[in-house]
Amino acid sequence: MTRFSERTLSPASAAPTVSEPSEPSVPNSRATLALTSAATAVALMTYTAPMVTLPDIAAALHTPLSAQAWLLNGTPLGLAALLLVAGSLADDYGRRRIFLAGTFALGITTALSALTSSTWLFTLTRIAQGASSAALLASSLGLIVHAFPTPHGRLHATGVWGAFVSGGIAIGPLVAGAMPDWRVAYGVLGAAALVVAALGVRTLSESRAPRGGRPDLAGAVTFGLALVALVAALTLGRDGWLRAPVGLLLLAAVALVAVFALVERRIATPMIDLSLLRHRPFLASSAGGLFTGFAVIGLFSFLPALLQQTLHLSALDTAWLFLLWSGLSFTVALQARRLSGRVSSRHQLALGFLLHAAGVLTMLGALDSGSWVRLLPGLVIAGVGSGLLNAALPLLSVESVPAQRAAMGSGAQQTFRYIGSCAGVALTIAIATSAGSGLAHGADIAMVVSAALAVLASVSVVVLRERA
């Protein structure tokens, strides 16, 4: 197996070689950016829709509190399980092909969610949505890197793409809350994904970076099973961490990760080159994704449901309130490219995590006081921090690997992001609902934990600076 040296992996080496086309000769670069960004926004809209509709979905499907984590964790589980293999498949077999397949599948599986009648059927369709989203998200950055081969063009394009991540997060709850029924919302989002896929058929051009060899199916299976075991353990742990099923699932996750590492070392075309784990920029990108999911997404996925239950806000009112956080995140991510040359991606990550910590600490006591107004300053501060994170992560992910492996780099960073999200959602629900003094007090504890994790993340990405 070919190993990447430090020199090969440096950001400078991610720049195109003289044999690559110059940016003006790449066909449909703007259309590529528009379609990949639109598909990304729809994927994030389907991901975040249950944030404000969770009480209605749980009531319609008769989901007990102990199982509500599955309603939120289905999509991130599918994402985390398949992002790495989707990135590798996109690089080897065609980014356009994987992108279109994922976008079409997202439309179909999202529409199927509207027809489900039980918690497990809904969860299965959500896992399928996550798998579909993995294909389009991992391949979209690969398409963008191919369409914008110059450093300046890539900086602009990844900034726009990152802003649409925030945009999807912002609009998803608002669309879901504005619909007369959560089933209608899923039908609308499914139709939107199919429209984007249809537009991409005639617009996108193919690109790939074939390595030869067979797909890493053994790695995909072992990694996916490891994640399923981990998420199941974290979700079931709410009812008792010392129970035998939880312990067995955690042991199975550890064993499967070990098998995955062994497979990746032996196969000619692995999903991920394990030598990357010795490369500090790649570790910083992975740590940034992991802690974004764990500290940020984990808290903000369940906080809207907490607001509805403690402050008695409607789904639409909650969506408008959270638009302050997600809308600022979109705006900041779109403008963050102006920091290029003055603030590195790694330092943007560190600042984003610190602002998230400051924001959630500002919100302490708001739910217990019964005042949604007290949430506003914290949502503003945390929204700015989230925007910096969403702008810096995609750029760092493609800078930390060679340009021809951009889809794999994107897939790796986002895999860690959604592993963190699964763990963060389960942890937030466990903390918030286990406090003996009520949901409001439990929410405060969850916020403190989220802030502490964000501070740890900020320190981690600063420490993981590239050696001179």
DADALIN-V39559 format. One record per run of one state. SS is the DSSP state (h for helix, s for strand, l for the rest). FROM is the first residue (numbers start at 0). TO is the last residue. If there is no record, write none. Layout:
BEGIN
ss->[SS & SS]
from->[FROM & FROM]
to->[TO & TO]
END
This chain:
BEGIN
ss->[l & h & l & h & l & h & l & h & l & h & l & h & l & h & l & h & l & h & l & h & l & h & l & h & l & h & l & h & l & h & l & h & l & h & l & h & l & h & l & h & l]
from->[0 & 5 & 9 & 10 & 14 & 22 & 25 & 28 & 48 & 49 & 61 & 64 & 93 & 94 & 113 & 118 & 147 & 150 & 178 & 181 & 203 & 216 & 239 & 243 & 266 & 273 & 278 & 279 & 310 & 314 & 339 & 344 & 362 & 365 & 369 & 372 & 399 & 402 & 434 & 438 & 463]
to->[4 & 8 & 9 & 13 & 21 & 24 & 27 & 47 & 48 & 60 & 63 & 92 & 93 & 112 & 117 & 146 & 149 & 177 & 180 & 202 & 215 & 238 & 242 & 265 & 272 & 277 & 278 & 309 & 313 & 338 & 343 & 361 & 364 & 368 & 371 & 398 & 401 & 433 & 437 & 462 & 467]
END
